[in-house]
Amino acid sequence: MKRIGVLSDTHGKLREEVVEILRGCDVILHAGDINTPKVMECLQEIAPLYIVRGNADKEWAQGLPEKLSEEICGLRVFMVHNKKYLPKETGNYDLVVFGHSHKYEERREGDCLYLNPGSCGPRRFSQPVTMAVVEVEEKTGDIRVIRKDIVQDGQVSMDPKSRQETAFSVDKLRLILRDVDKGKKVSEIAAKYGISVETTEQICRLYLTHPGIDAAGVREKMGLPKNR
């Protein structure tokens, strides 16, 4: 039995729980938005690493491929960060891995398994923190996917301040994004609007890594109701 650790969107954060899971894997697949070379180097010390570049991976990651096609543990594997760049035909692959949305997705089309492990980096508000382990039976090539919830939903309890911070109106968010366009510092924006630096960083990252997105779009990606 071969075990493949699959993760994405770590955004500079490598959790101890993730490392422990990966130590039991033969290979690691990372679908992009690593953010820092340090995370990549840590993963390479654990097991052989296959990795693609995400939209948030800047100059340091220019040498990383945007797409990858390899045979891994007997599987024909295709990897890309954003699924909109998937090839039209994937019938030649057993496993297709992507990320970007921070939302876990697992589906089969014919003999191909499509897998988005979600994000196991910084929590994006109420979204679960997830990754996956793919077990491959060497004799038969059968695949079993094990979803790993790093922070169980039942353990998440948002305090009043967190609830208040996620209750942004579209108008307030427009003002925040306007300050981002003006080049104001994260700490300055956080202090101005009375929100945490972590929350401000998440808003800025969403805005800056999704060209053309507006305040309503940022709210949607934060997992907040559309009509506020």
Buried (B, 14 or more C-beta within 10 A) or exposed (E): EBBBBBBBBBBEBBBEBBBEBBEEBBBBBBBBBBBBEEBBEBBEEBBEBBBBBBBBBEEEBEEBEBEBEEEBBBBBBBBBBBBEEBEEEBEEBBBBBBBBBBBBEEEEEEEBBBBBBBBBBBBBBBBBBBBBBBBBEEEEEEBEBEBBBBBEEEEBEEEEEBEEBBEBEBEBBBBBBEBBEEEBEBEEBBEEBEBEEEBBBBBBBBBBBBEEBBBBBBBBBBEBEEEE
